[in-house]
Amino acid sequence: MTDPRDAERSHRLDEILPRRGTGSVKWEYAEGAAARGSSLAAVAPGSDVIPMWVADMDFPCPPAAADAVRERLRHPIFGYTAERPGFAAAWCAWMETRHGFRPRPEWVVPTEGIVPDLGMLAGTLAEGAGVILHPPVYHPFFGIVRHAGASVVSCPLRRTGKPGNPYRLDLERFERVAADPANRVTFLCSPHNPVGRVWRREELTAFAEIAGRHRVIVIADEIHGDLMLHGARFTPWLSVPGVDRSRTITASAPSKTFNLAGLKCSCLVIPDAGVRRRVRRARDRRGAYGVNPLSAAAAEGAWRGGAAWLDEVLGYISENARRLQQFFEERPRLGVLVTPPEGTYLAWLDFRESGVPPAELDSFLLGQVRVRLEDGRIFGEGGEGFARVNLACPRPLLEEALHRIEQAITVERRSHMDRRSPERHF
Ligand SMILES: Cc1ncc(COP(=O)(O)O)c(C=O)c1O
């Protein structure tokens, strides 16, 4: 087994690197959940449940990130640290080479996590107003909006034709809700968690036109923007024609891209100087100025030297996604339909034809299947009967999870048939 101390150099993606003992939320949090007063369904310590829920990767981060942290550790003072120009410059250069769009370094405000950022932005820009969300969507959005004293205005994604067809933004409904002056802000999740959709330039252009017409502020959460599968192309919101730059903020981060989520490092990208000043002041009022020196070093290192690592990881995850889809296509009797992800490392599974009642899906997965996925219901409208699976894991883990799902649904179906026709046994 790989020694975790130098795993980022010698690791092969198929290897399972144990994470227990590191405080991993994905692997350990559920074990003491009840004692901590969490409502999360608990599992026994050391349980063999496969955790495929929280969105981080079971792969070591790029050597370029770990090297940059080690380099910074050579100086033993970790006092208050101001943001340094190298951070914004590294991110802007990354965006240009990766996505063909060069933001201006002065737009970049380093922060400590997108969820707290969105809370601050909603409180600063939307208090008392409506915030338009596009469910099923990343579940913390709902709480962020409500805690900021704003209200959720739902504009669900649409899916026409066959159940496996791609999701789309509902632009007609967006136009209607955006026309209400009470609805001042929308969160755009791009690419979209949990359905894995990579929004096309034309869709984003139409979205920008509507937002512009009704002066709705767009907060584009692009945390998954680098995670393009099967060679998909990401369109950064700020590169979309017609975006009103005085009414937009993009949130980005190295955390999903390079598996650095525990380092709590992100940035807000705010082209308008006035809005930027307002956001910086709101941030300072919360005492959230400065940066974590280790996180900033890791981010800068990864943006400068992590491209080859990312290409390899994306190839591997694309293959996991293909395998997931092939598995259920070859077994239609299981009644599980995969929405093929174009971006993110998350896949959206439709269990509505599996025979497992939607209200029992989560406990079935945890109890009978022994995998922990995210229950679709937490993502809001359109999530019932679905679950989100995290594919950023070694393939042997994925294979074991698929095997367990097959076994458990087969047993469930058999016992369901037995319940329906007990006379067969007499
Ligand atoms: C769309 C989206 N935004 C934000 C986050 C979390 O951001 P952070 O860890 O920087 O708070 C996630 C994590 O899964 C996410 O999927």
The ligand as a MOL file (V3000), in Angstrom:
LIG
                    3D

  0  0  0     0  0            999 V3000
M  V30 BEGIN CTAB
M  V30 COUNTS 16 16 0 0 0
M  V30 BEGIN ATOM
M  V30 1 C -21.6930 24.3340 -6.4760 0
M  V30 2 C -20.8660 24.3240 -5.2390 0
M  V30 3 N -20.5480 25.4830 -4.6350 0
M  V30 4 C -19.7670 25.5200 -3.5140 0
M  V30 5 C -19.2920 24.3500 -2.9390 0
M  V30 6 C -18.4800 24.4030 -1.6910 0
M  V30 7 O -17.5910 25.4480 -1.7250 0
M  V30 8 P -16.5890 25.7300 -0.5100 0
M  V30 9 O -16.0560 24.4370 -0.0320 0
M  V30 10 O -15.5560 26.6110 -1.1350 0
M  V30 11 O -17.3900 26.4500 0.5320 0
M  V30 12 C -19.6030 23.1270 -3.5560 0
M  V30 13 C -19.1170 21.8770 -2.9530 0
M  V30 14 O -19.5280 20.7980 -3.2980 0
M  V30 15 C -20.3960 23.1110 -4.7190 0
M  V30 16 O -20.7050 21.9720 -5.3340 0
M  V30 END ATOM
M  V30 BEGIN BOND
M  V30 1 1 1 2
M  V30 2 1 2 3
M  V30 3 2 2 15
M  V30 4 2 3 4
M  V30 5 1 4 5
M  V30 6 1 5 6
M  V30 7 2 5 12
M  V30 8 1 6 7
M  V30 9 1 7 8
M  V30 10 2 8 9
M  V30 11 1 8 10
M  V30 12 1 8 11
M  V30 13 1 12 13
M  V30 14 1 12 15
M  V30 15 2 13 14
M  V30 16 1 15 16
M  V30 END BOND
M  V30 END CTAB
M  END
